[in-house]
Amino acid sequence: MRILALTADERAMLDGRAGEGVAMAMRIIVALARVRGAAALVPVASVHVDSSLYHGRAGLDFVERLVGLGARAVVPTTLNVGSLDLLHPGVVRSDPAFPGIQDEGRALMAACVALGGRATFTCAPYAVESRPALGTHIAWAESNAIVFANSVLGARTDRYGDFLDLCAAVTARAPLAGFHLDEFRRGGHVYDCTGLPDAALRSEIGLGALGTLVGAGTGDVVPVLVGLPADTGEDLLKAFGAAAAAAGSVGMFHAVGVTPEAATLAEATGGLEPLRHTVVGAGELRAARDALSTLSSGPLDAVSVGTPHASLSELETLAASLRSAGHVTPGVDAWVSTGRGVLALAERTGAADVIREHGFWFVVDTCTYVTPILAPTARRVMTNSGKWAHYAPANLGVEVAYAPLADCVRSAVAGQVVRFDEW
């Protein structure tokens, strides 16, 4: 077993010379490092906190304890979604089964800000607020943020769940283990996508279906995609990573010729022979796409897009689609989730006004699959998100139609499921 070596500054934090709150956080970081077999801690340049989402009283007690002991974030710290939309408070419904949850959820979000977190309340801090550079060590929580940071930005973060993220924020330290180390970033399972239709590889539902397939089949090995178009953009990579993390335990992927640590297949695998090699066929991808739908036709109650939170580019595409298709029909609730920072940009470009005028409602600070926003009568919902389609049936008890954004807009306007299958 490795001996954990601490620097003089780290020993001082552990001994309480930076305050009892920092000492409490450092004890937890050190305990995790020993469990992980880390030889040292690593300074981190930023933290993304998932503990802002209310799961019970223990989370609020923990943050308030740190704040009460004088602890404060010492590196730039962004906050994940919470349980409320603080900018549009009327969109979140009270849950009679959990009286007081809104008050405690609001208190938790406030406590995370009091600890020094920025009131970003987004699952996609990389969209505006935080863009760590290639090779930068960070401590991020929230599954899609982790996989995006490691894969698309080339920053280095292991998986940091509730409470560990807070401790990293106030100590600026994390265990030197997992994805912080070269050996754990090597790809081990190659997915050959060269035979897939180009239309599928340029569609968010194609990449979401591929992510679901890869997440379910990879285990804890880093997957490597071969055959994605060289100009595959961040929104498509986001769709893939979010679905892969939701369907499995993917915390990082490589796309050869696309992502920053995979100029070649040899670079992606660290020069080692892959453990597995899978050829993905078009039929297999269609089956993964179709498995994310439990609804294929008929009337529609709601549309929900923006999971993970929509980027400015995605909002502009939504606005353009609405200009072309028309207004959402009465009886269909249409929602788009995004971060408040992205919404502010969309207000400046005019995209937000177009989206509202055509009948979509904005949700910020939270997401429709984790918070009671959809009407209790909404049972038939369309989405373009593989992550939303994966979680919502169990979380919300709804039927889901999984389709591209253009079909989501057409369906919202028509009041029923409309599909134009391109592949």
DAWO-V922141 format. One record per residue. N is the residue number from 1. RES is the residue in one small letter. PHI is phi in degrees with one decimal (999 if undefined). PSI is psi as a letter, one per 30 degrees, with the letter a starting at -180 (* if undefined). OMEGA is omega in radians with two decimals (NA if undefined). Layout:
BEGIN
n->N res->RES phi->PHI psi->PSI omega->OMEGA
n->N res->RES phi->PHI psi->PSI omega->OMEGA
END
This chain:
BEGIN
n->1 res->m phi->999 psi->k omega->-3.12
n->2 res->r phi->-70.3 psi->k omega->3.03
n->3 res->i phi->-91.3 psi->k omega->3.14
n->4 res->l phi->-78.6 psi->j omega->3.13
n->5 res->a phi->-98.9 psi->k omega->3.13
n->6 res->l phi->-108.3 psi->k omega->3.04
n->7 res->t phi->-75.6 psi->l omega->3.12
n->8 res->a phi->-61.1 psi->e omega->3.13
n->9 res->d phi->-65.0 psi->e omega->3.14
n->10 res->e phi->-68.1 psi->e omega->3.09
n->11 res->r phi->-64.2 psi->e omega->3.12
n->12 res->a phi->-64.3 psi->e omega->3.09
n->13 res->m phi->-62.3 psi->e omega->-3.13
n->14 res->l phi->-64.2 psi->e omega->-3.12
n->15 res->d phi->-80.7 psi->f omega->3.06
n->16 res->g phi->95.3 psi->g omega->-3.11
n->17 res->r phi->-74.0 psi->f omega->3.04
n->18 res->a phi->-105.5 psi->g omega->3.13
n->19 res->g phi->109.4 psi->l omega->-3.06
n->20 res->e phi->-69.2 psi->e omega->3.11
n->21 res->g phi->-63.4 psi->e omega->3.10
n->22 res->v phi->-65.4 psi->e omega->3.12
n->23 res->a phi->-61.8 psi->e omega->3.11
n->24 res->m phi->-60.3 psi->e omega->3.13
n->25 res->a phi->-64.5 psi->e omega->-3.11
n->26 res->m phi->-67.0 psi->e omega->3.09
n->27 res->r phi->-60.1 psi->e omega->3.14
n->28 res->i phi->-70.6 psi->e omega->3.11
n->29 res->i phi->-61.6 psi->e omega->-3.14
n->30 res->v phi->-65.1 psi->e omega->3.12
n->31 res->a phi->-61.9 psi->e omega->3.10
n->32 res->l phi->-63.6 psi->e omega->-3.14
n->33 res->a phi->-60.0 psi->e omega->3.13
n->34 res->r phi->-68.1 psi->e omega->3.08
n->35 res->v phi->-62.8 psi->e omega->-3.13
n->36 res->r phi->-77.7 psi->f omega->-3.12
n->37 res->g phi->73.2 psi->g omega->-3.12
n->38 res->a phi->-73.0 psi->k omega->3.10
n->39 res->a phi->-86.4 psi->f omega->-3.08
n->40 res->a phi->-159.5 psi->l omega->2.96
n->41 res->l phi->-98.8 psi->l omega->3.12
n->42 res->v phi->-123.4 psi->k omega->3.04
n->43 res->p phi->-64.9 psi->k omega->3.13
n->44 res->v phi->-114.4 psi->k omega->-3.05
n->45 res->a phi->-90.1 psi->f omega->3.11
n->46 res->s phi->-157.5 psi->l omega->-3.14
n->47 res->v phi->-136.1 psi->k omega->2.96
n->48 res->h phi->-118.2 psi->k omega->-2.97
n->49 res->v phi->-97.4 psi->k omega->3.04
n->50 res->d phi->-91.8 psi->f omega->-3.04
n->51 res->s phi->-69.3 psi->f omega->3.09
n->52 res->s phi->-77.3 psi->f omega->3.11
n->53 res->l phi->-88.6 psi->k omega->-3.01
n->54 res->y phi->-74.2 psi->k omega->3.05
n->55 res->h phi->-120.2 psi->f omega->-3.11
n->56 res->g phi->157.2 psi->l omega->-3.03
n->57 res->r phi->-61.2 psi->f omega->-3.08
n->58 res->a phi->-60.0 psi->e omega->-3.14
n->59 res->g phi->-64.8 psi->e omega->3.11
n->60 res->l phi->-65.8 psi->e omega->3.13
n->61 res->d phi->-59.5 psi->e omega->-3.09
n->62 res->f phi->-65.3 psi->e omega->-3.12
n->63 res->v phi->-64.9 psi->e omega->-3.13
n->64 res->e phi->-64.0 psi->e omega->3.07
n->65 res->r phi->-63.3 psi->e omega->3.12
n->66 res->l phi->-61.1 psi->e omega->3.14
n->67 res->v phi->-62.7 psi->e omega->-3.13
n->68 res->g phi->-63.5 psi->f omega->3.12
n->69 res->l phi->-87.7 psi->g omega->3.06
n->70 res->g phi->89.8 psi->g omega->-3.14
n->71 res->a phi->-73.5 psi->k omega->3.07
n->72 res->r phi->-145.0 psi->k omega->3.09
n->73 res->a phi->-60.5 psi->k omega->-3.10
n->74 res->v phi->-113.3 psi->g omega->3.02
n->75 res->v phi->-132.1 psi->l omega->3.10
n->76 res->p phi->-54.1 psi->k omega->-3.01
n->77 res->t phi->-130.8 psi->j omega->3.07
n->78 res->t phi->-98.7 psi->l omega->-3.08
n->79 res->l phi->-114.4 psi->k omega->3.07
n->80 res->n phi->-71.5 psi->a omega->3.12
n->81 res->v phi->-58.1 psi->l omega->3.00
n->82 res->g phi->-112.4 psi->a omega->-3.09
n->83 res->s phi->-96.7 psi->g omega->-3.10
n->84 res->l phi->-137.8 psi->l omega->2.93
n->85 res->d phi->-97.3 psi->j omega->-3.04
n->86 res->l phi->-72.2 psi->f omega->3.12
n->87 res->l phi->-86.9 psi->f omega->3.13
n->88 res->h phi->-131.0 psi->i omega->-2.99
n->89 res->p phi->-60.7 psi->f omega->-3.09
n->90 res->g phi->-75.4 psi->f omega->-3.06
n->91 res->v phi->-79.7 psi->f omega->-3.12
n->92 res->v phi->-93.4 psi->k omega->3.14
n->93 res->r phi->-84.0 psi->k omega->3.02
n->94 res->s phi->-69.3 psi->k omega->3.11
n->95 res->d phi->-106.1 psi->j omega->-3.09
n->96 res->p phi->-62.2 psi->f omega->3.13
n->97 res->a phi->-74.9 psi->f omega->-3.11
n->98 res->f phi->-133.8 psi->i omega->3.14
n->99 res->p phi->-61.9 psi->k omega->3.12
n->100 res->g phi->87.7 psi->f omega->-3.07
n->101 res->i phi->-64.9 psi->e omega->3.12
n->102 res->q phi->-67.3 psi->e omega->3.12
n->103 res->d phi->-63.9 psi->e omega->-3.13
n->104 res->e phi->-72.1 psi->e omega->3.07
n->105 res->g phi->-63.3 psi->e omega->3.10
n->106 res->r phi->-65.5 psi->e omega->-3.14
n->107 res->a phi->-64.0 psi->e omega->3.12
n->108 res->l phi->-65.7 psi->e omega->3.12
n->109 res->m phi->-61.1 psi->e omega->3.11
n->110 res->a phi->-66.2 psi->e omega->-3.14
n->111 res->a phi->-66.0 psi->e omega->3.11
n->112 res->c phi->-65.8 psi->e omega->3.05
n->113 res->v phi->-69.0 psi->e omega->3.11
n->114 res->a phi->-61.9 psi->f omega->3.10
n->115 res->l phi->-73.9 psi->f omega->3.13
n->116 res->g phi->116.0 psi->g omega->3.09
n->117 res->g phi->-76.1 psi->k omega->3.06
n->118 res->r phi->-78.2 psi->k omega->-3.08
n->119 res->a phi->-76.8 psi->i omega->3.14
n->120 res->t phi->-84.3 psi->e omega->3.10
n->121 res->f phi->46.3 psi->h omega->3.13
n->122 res->t phi->-140.1 psi->k omega->3.05
n->123 res->c phi->-82.8 psi->f omega->-3.11
n->124 res->a phi->-123.7 psi->i omega->-3.13
n->125 res->p phi->-62.4 psi->f omega->-3.14
n->126 res->y phi->-69.8 psi->f omega->-3.11
n->127 res->a phi->-67.9 psi->e omega->-3.11
n->128 res->v phi->-141.6 psi->e omega->-2.83
n->129 res->e phi->-78.9 psi->e omega->-2.98
n->130 res->s phi->-146.2 psi->j omega->-3.13
n->131 res->r phi->-130.7 psi->i omega->-3.13
n->132 res->p phi->-61.3 psi->k omega->-3.07
n->133 res->a phi->-78.4 psi->l omega->3.11
n->134 res->l phi->-53.0 psi->k omega->3.08
n->135 res->g phi->84.9 psi->f omega->-3.12
n->136 res->t phi->-72.6 psi->k omega->3.08
n->137 res->h phi->-82.2 psi->k omega->-3.14
n->138 res->i phi->-136.6 psi->l omega->3.06
n->139 res->a phi->-130.0 psi->j omega->-3.08
n->140 res->w phi->-110.3 psi->k omega->2.99
n->141 res->a phi->-110.3 psi->l omega->-3.09
n->142 res->e phi->80.6 psi->k omega->-2.90
n->143 res->s phi->-59.5 psi->e omega->-3.09
n->144 res->n phi->-72.4 psi->e omega->3.11
n->145 res->a phi->-65.7 psi->e omega->3.13
n->146 res->i phi->-61.9 psi->e omega->-3.07
n->147 res->v phi->-68.0 psi->e omega->3.11
n->148 res->f phi->-68.3 psi->e omega->-3.12
n->149 res->a phi->-61.1 psi->e omega->-3.12
n->150 res->n phi->-67.3 psi->e omega->-2.93
n->151 res->s phi->-90.4 psi->e omega->-3.00
n->152 res->v phi->-87.9 psi->e omega->3.12
n->153 res->l phi->-89.3 psi->f omega->-3.09
n->154 res->g phi->75.5 psi->g omega->2.98
n->155 res->a phi->-75.1 psi->l omega->-3.05
n->156 res->r phi->-126.6 psi->j omega->3.06
n->157 res->t phi->-140.3 psi->k omega->2.95
n->158 res->d phi->-86.1 psi->a omega->3.10
n->159 res->r phi->-84.3 psi->j omega->3.13
n->160 res->y phi->-121.5 psi->j omega->-3.12
n->161 res->g phi->-89.0 psi->a omega->-3.09
n->162 res->d phi->-54.5 psi->k omega->3.13
n->163 res->f phi->81.1 psi->e omega->3.09
n->164 res->l phi->-65.1 psi->e omega->3.12
n->165 res->d phi->-63.1 psi->e omega->3.12
n->166 res->l phi->-63.3 psi->e omega->-3.14
n->167 res->c phi->-65.2 psi->e omega->3.09
n->168 res->a phi->-65.6 psi->e omega->-3.12
n->169 res->a phi->-65.2 psi->e omega->-3.06
n->170 res->v phi->-90.6 psi->f omega->3.09
n->171 res->t phi->-110.2 psi->f omega->-3.02
n->172 res->a phi->58.0 psi->h omega->-3.14
n->173 res->r phi->-135.8 psi->l omega->3.03
n->174 res->a phi->-147.3 psi->l omega->3.08
n->175 res->p phi->-64.0 psi->k omega->3.09
n->176 res->l phi->-80.6 psi->i omega->-3.03
n->177 res->a phi->-154.5 psi->l omega->3.06
n->178 res->g phi->59.1 psi->b omega->-3.04
n->179 res->f phi->-69.1 psi->f omega->3.00
n->180 res->h phi->-72.4 psi->f omega->-3.05
n->181 res->l phi->-107.2 psi->k omega->-3.12
n->182 res->d phi->-53.9 psi->e omega->-3.00
n->183 res->e phi->-63.6 psi->f omega->-3.13
n->184 res->f phi->-91.8 psi->f omega->3.13
n->185 res->r phi->-97.3 psi->f omega->3.14
n->186 res->r phi->-73.0 psi->k omega->3.08
n->187 res->g phi->-72.4 psi->k omega->-3.11
n->188 res->g phi->-127.1 psi->f omega->-3.13
n->189 res->h phi->-131.4 psi->j omega->-3.10
n->190 res->v phi->-90.3 psi->k omega->3.05
n->191 res->y phi->-111.5 psi->j omega->-3.13
n->192 res->d phi->-85.5 psi->j omega->-3.09
n->193 res->c phi->-105.6 psi->g omega->-3.00
n->194 res->t phi->-66.0 psi->f omega->-3.13
n->195 res->g phi->-91.9 psi->g omega->-3.09
n->196 res->l phi->-82.3 psi->k omega->3.12
n->197 res->p phi->-60.0 psi->k omega->3.14
n->198 res->d phi->-60.0 psi->e omega->3.14
n->199 res->a phi->-61.2 psi->e omega->3.13
n->200 res->a phi->-69.2 psi->e omega->-3.10
n->201 res->l phi->-76.3 psi->f omega->3.09
n->202 res->r phi->-110.0 psi->g omega->-3.13
n->203 res->s phi->-115.4 psi->k omega->3.11
n->204 res->e phi->-63.8 psi->e omega->3.13
n->205 res->i phi->-79.6 psi->f omega->3.03
n->206 res->g phi->-66.4 psi->e omega->3.11
n->207 res->l phi->-69.4 psi->e omega->3.07
n->208 res->g phi->-65.9 psi->e omega->3.09
n->209 res->a phi->-65.4 psi->e omega->3.09
n->210 res->l phi->-62.8 psi->e omega->3.09
n->211 res->g phi->-62.7 psi->e omega->3.10
n->212 res->t phi->-63.5 psi->e omega->3.12
n->213 res->l phi->-62.8 psi->e omega->-3.12
n->214 res->v phi->-67.8 psi->e omega->3.13
n->215 res->g phi->-59.4 psi->e omega->-3.12
n->216 res->a phi->-72.8 psi->f omega->-3.02
n->217 res->g phi->-109.5 psi->f omega->-2.97
n->218 res->t phi->-100.4 psi->f omega->-3.02
n->219 res->g phi->70.1 psi->b omega->-3.09
n->220 res->d phi->-99.9 psi->g omega->3.09
n->221 res->v phi->-89.0 psi->k omega->3.09
n->222 res->v phi->-74.6 psi->k omega->3.13
n->223 res->p phi->-81.1 psi->l omega->3.10
n->224 res->v phi->-126.0 psi->k omega->3.12
n->225 res->l phi->-97.3 psi->k omega->3.06
n->226 res->v phi->-116.0 psi->k omega->3.05
n->227 res->g phi->111.6 psi->g omega->3.03
n->228 res->l phi->-69.5 psi->k omega->3.08
n->229 res->p phi->-55.6 psi->k omega->-3.08
n->230 res->a phi->-62.2 psi->f omega->-3.12
n->231 res->d phi->-97.4 psi->g omega->3.10
n->232 res->t phi->-56.6 psi->k omega->-3.04
n->233 res->g phi->-88.4 psi->l omega->-3.06
n->234 res->e phi->-63.8 psi->e omega->-3.13
n->235 res->d phi->-64.3 psi->e omega->3.10
n->236 res->l phi->-71.2 psi->e omega->3.09
n->237 res->l phi->-64.5 psi->e omega->3.06
n->238 res->k phi->-60.7 psi->e omega->-3.14
n->239 res->a phi->-61.5 psi->e omega->3.11
n->240 res->f phi->-64.0 psi->e omega->-3.06
n->241 res->g phi->-62.5 psi->e omega->-3.13
n->242 res->a phi->-63.8 psi->e omega->3.13
n->243 res->a phi->-67.9 psi->e omega->3.13
n->244 res->a phi->-64.4 psi->e omega->3.12
n->245 res->a phi->-70.7 psi->e omega->3.14
n->246 res->a phi->-72.6 psi->e omega->-3.07
n->247 res->a phi->-84.8 psi->f omega->-3.10
n->248 res->g phi->-153.5 psi->b omega->-3.10
n->249 res->s phi->-117.0 psi->g omega->-3.10
n->250 res->v phi->-70.3 psi->k omega->3.07
n->251 res->g phi->-114.3 psi->f omega->3.13
n->252 res->m phi->-165.1 psi->k omega->3.00
n->253 res->f phi->-142.8 psi->l omega->3.00
n->254 res->h phi->-119.0 psi->k omega->2.97
n->255 res->a phi->-123.8 psi->j omega->-3.00
n->256 res->v phi->-61.5 psi->k omega->-3.12
n->257 res->g phi->80.4 psi->g omega->-3.09
n->258 res->v phi->-126.3 psi->e omega->-3.08
n->259 res->t phi->-88.3 psi->l omega->-2.87
n->260 res->p phi->-70.8 psi->f omega->3.14
n->261 res->e phi->-109.0 psi->g omega->-3.06
n->262 res->a phi->-143.5 psi->h omega->3.08
n->263 res->a phi->-61.0 psi->e omega->3.09
n->264 res->t phi->-134.9 psi->l omega->3.07
n->265 res->l phi->-62.3 psi->e omega->3.14
n->266 res->a phi->-62.8 psi->e omega->3.10
n->267 res->e phi->-66.1 psi->e omega->-3.11
n->268 res->a phi->-63.8 psi->e omega->-3.11
n->269 res->t phi->-96.5 psi->g omega->-3.10
n->270 res->g phi->66.2 psi->g omega->3.13
n->271 res->g phi->80.1 psi->g omega->-3.12
n->272 res->l phi->-95.0 psi->l omega->3.07
n->273 res->e phi->-72.2 psi->k omega->3.13
n->274 res->p phi->-59.8 psi->k omega->3.10
n->275 res->l phi->-70.3 psi->e omega->-3.11
n->276 res->r phi->-142.9 psi->l omega->3.11
n->277 res->h phi->-139.1 psi->k omega->-3.10
n->278 res->t phi->-124.8 psi->k omega->3.02
n->279 res->v phi->-92.8 psi->k omega->-3.12
n->280 res->v phi->-92.4 psi->k omega->3.13
n->281 res->g phi->-93.2 psi->l omega->-3.13
n->282 res->a phi->-62.0 psi->e omega->3.12
n->283 res->g phi->-64.2 psi->e omega->3.12
n->284 res->e phi->-64.3 psi->e omega->3.13
n->285 res->l phi->-67.8 psi->e omega->3.09
n->286 res->r phi->-61.9 psi->e omega->3.12
n->287 res->a phi->-64.0 psi->e omega->3.10
n->288 res->a phi->-65.3 psi->e omega->3.08
n->289 res->r phi->-61.9 psi->e omega->-3.07
n->290 res->d phi->-67.5 psi->f omega->3.13
n->291 res->a phi->-68.0 psi->f omega->3.11
n->292 res->l phi->-82.1 psi->f omega->3.09
n->293 res->s phi->-106.9 psi->k omega->2.96
n->294 res->t phi->-111.8 psi->g omega->-3.07
n->295 res->l phi->-136.9 psi->k omega->-3.06
n->296 res->s phi->-117.2 psi->f omega->-3.10
n->297 res->s phi->-161.2 psi->l omega->3.05
n->298 res->g phi->99.3 psi->a omega->-3.10
n->299 res->p phi->-65.9 psi->l omega->-3.06
n->300 res->l phi->-124.2 psi->k omega->3.10
n->301 res->d phi->-95.3 psi->e omega->-3.02
n->302 res->a phi->-155.8 psi->l omega->2.99
n->303 res->v phi->-128.7 psi->k omega->3.09
n->304 res->s phi->-134.9 psi->j omega->3.10
n->305 res->v phi->-124.7 psi->l omega->3.12
n->306 res->g phi->96.5 psi->h omega->3.04
n->307 res->t phi->-133.4 psi->j omega->-0.09
n->308 res->p phi->-59.0 psi->l omega->-3.05
n->309 res->h phi->-48.4 psi->k omega->-3.08
n->310 res->a phi->-63.3 psi->k omega->3.04
n->311 res->s phi->-82.5 psi->l omega->3.07
n->312 res->l phi->-61.3 psi->e omega->3.12
n->313 res->s phi->-60.1 psi->e omega->3.13
n->314 res->e phi->-67.0 psi->e omega->3.09
n->315 res->l phi->-66.5 psi->e omega->3.11
n->316 res->e phi->-67.0 psi->e omega->3.07
n->317 res->t phi->-66.3 psi->e omega->3.09
n->318 res->l phi->-61.5 psi->e omega->3.13
n->319 res->a phi->-60.9 psi->e omega->3.14
n->320 res->a phi->-64.3 psi->e omega->3.12
n->321 res->s phi->-64.6 psi->e omega->3.13
n->322 res->l phi->-69.2 psi->e omega->3.08
n->323 res->r phi->-57.6 psi->e omega->-3.11
n->324 res->s phi->-79.0 psi->e omega->-2.99
n->325 res->a phi->-88.2 psi->e omega->-3.12
n->326 res->g phi->115.6 psi->a omega->-3.03
n->327 res->h phi->-93.8 psi->k omega->3.06
n->328 res->v phi->-60.3 psi->k omega->-3.09
n->329 res->t phi->-74.4 psi->k omega->3.07
n->330 res->p phi->-56.4 psi->k omega->-3.12
n->331 res->g phi->99.6 psi->f omega->3.05
n->332 res->v phi->-108.9 psi->k omega->3.06
n->333 res->d phi->-90.3 psi->k omega->-3.09
n->334 res->a phi->-114.2 psi->k omega->-3.04
n->335 res->w phi->-123.7 psi->k omega->2.97
n->336 res->v phi->-130.3 psi->k omega->-3.14
n->337 res->s phi->-96.6 psi->k omega->3.11
n->338 res->t phi->-156.4 psi->l omega->3.06
n->339 res->g phi->-82.1 psi->l omega->-3.12
n->340 res->r phi->-64.1 psi->f omega->3.09
n->341 res->g phi->-67.4 psi->e omega->3.10
n->342 res->v phi->-69.1 psi->e omega->3.11
n->343 res->l phi->-59.5 psi->e omega->3.12
n->344 res->a phi->-60.9 psi->e omega->3.09
n->345 res->l phi->-67.0 psi->e omega->-3.13
n->346 res->a phi->-67.5 psi->f omega->3.05
n->347 res->e phi->-65.7 psi->e omega->-3.11
n->348 res->r phi->-70.6 psi->e omega->-3.11
n->349 res->t phi->-81.7 psi->f omega->-3.10
n->350 res->g phi->93.8 psi->f omega->-3.13
n->351 res->a phi->-62.6 psi->e omega->-3.11
n->352 res->a phi->-61.8 psi->e omega->3.14
n->353 res->d phi->-62.7 psi->e omega->3.13
n->354 res->v phi->-61.6 psi->e omega->-3.11
n->355 res->i phi->-62.5 psi->e omega->3.12
n->356 res->r phi->-65.5 psi->e omega->-3.09
n->357 res->e phi->-59.7 psi->f omega->-3.12
n->358 res->h phi->-94.3 psi->g omega->2.94
n->359 res->g phi->108.1 psi->g omega->3.05
n->360 res->f phi->-88.1 psi->k omega->3.06
n->361 res->w phi->-106.7 psi->k omega->3.08
n->362 res->f phi->-87.9 psi->k omega->2.95
n->363 res->v phi->-123.1 psi->k omega->3.01
n->364 res->v phi->-124.4 psi->l omega->3.04
n->365 res->d phi->73.1 psi->f omega->-3.11
n->366 res->t phi->-155.0 psi->a omega->-3.12
n->367 res->c phi->-146.8 psi->l omega->-3.02
n->368 res->t phi->-71.7 psi->f omega->3.13
n->369 res->y phi->-94.4 psi->f omega->3.12
n->370 res->v phi->-113.2 psi->f omega->-3.04
n->371 res->t phi->-131.5 psi->k omega->-3.14
n->372 res->p phi->-70.8 psi->i omega->3.12
n->373 res->i phi->-113.5 psi->e omega->3.10
n->374 res->l phi->-60.4 psi->k omega->3.12
n->375 res->a phi->-61.1 psi->k omega->3.13
n->376 res->p phi->-58.6 psi->f omega->-3.13
n->377 res->t phi->-85.8 psi->f omega->-3.12
n->378 res->a phi->-74.5 psi->j omega->-3.12
n->379 res->r phi->-124.2 psi->f omega->-3.09
n->380 res->r phi->-127.1 psi->j omega->-2.94
n->381 res->v phi->-128.6 psi->k omega->3.08
n->382 res->m phi->-110.1 psi->k omega->3.11
n->383 res->t phi->-146.1 psi->l omega->3.01
n->384 res->n phi->-106.5 psi->g omega->-3.07
n->385 res->s phi->-105.8 psi->k omega->3.05
n->386 res->g phi->-63.9 psi->e omega->3.12
n->387 res->k phi->-65.6 psi->e omega->3.14
n->388 res->w phi->-62.9 psi->e omega->-3.14
n->389 res->a phi->-63.4 psi->e omega->3.14
n->390 res->h phi->-71.3 psi->e omega->-3.01
n->391 res->y phi->-91.4 psi->e omega->-2.92
n->392 res->a phi->-63.4 psi->e omega->-3.13
n->393 res->p phi->-56.1 psi->e omega->3.13
n->394 res->a phi->-78.3 psi->e omega->-3.11
n->395 res->n phi->-68.7 psi->e omega->-2.97
n->396 res->l phi->-114.5 psi->f omega->-3.10
n->397 res->g phi->69.6 psi->h omega->-3.10
n->398 res->v phi->-114.3 psi->l omega->2.92
n->399 res->e phi->-88.9 psi->k omega->-3.03
n->400 res->v phi->-124.5 psi->k omega->2.93
n->401 res->a phi->-105.9 psi->k omega->-3.07
n->402 res->y phi->-102.3 psi->j omega->-3.03
n->403 res->a phi->-154.6 psi->l omega->3.14
n->404 res->p phi->-63.9 psi->l omega->-3.10
n->405 res->l phi->-55.3 psi->e omega->-3.12
n->406 res->a phi->-59.7 psi->e omega->3.10
n->407 res->d phi->-71.8 psi->e omega->3.07
n->408 res->c phi->-61.3 psi->e omega->3.14
n->409 res->v phi->-67.8 psi->e omega->3.13
n->410 res->r phi->-58.0 psi->e omega->-3.12
n->411 res->s phi->-69.4 psi->e omega->3.10
n->412 res->a phi->-62.1 psi->e omega->3.14
n->413 res->v phi->-74.1 psi->e omega->-3.10
n->414 res->a phi->-80.9 psi->f omega->-3.09
n->415 res->g phi->82.3 psi->g omega->3.12
n->416 res->q phi->-153.9 psi->l omega->-3.08
n->417 res->v phi->-65.4 psi->k omega->3.07
n->418 res->v phi->-123.7 psi->k omega->-3.12
n->419 res->r phi->-131.6 psi->k omega->2.99
n->420 res->f phi->-127.1 psi->j omega->-3.04
n->421 res->d phi->-73.2 psi->j omega->-3.10
n->422 res->e phi->-91.9 psi->f omega->-3.10
n->423 res->w phi->-152.5 psi->* omega->NA
END
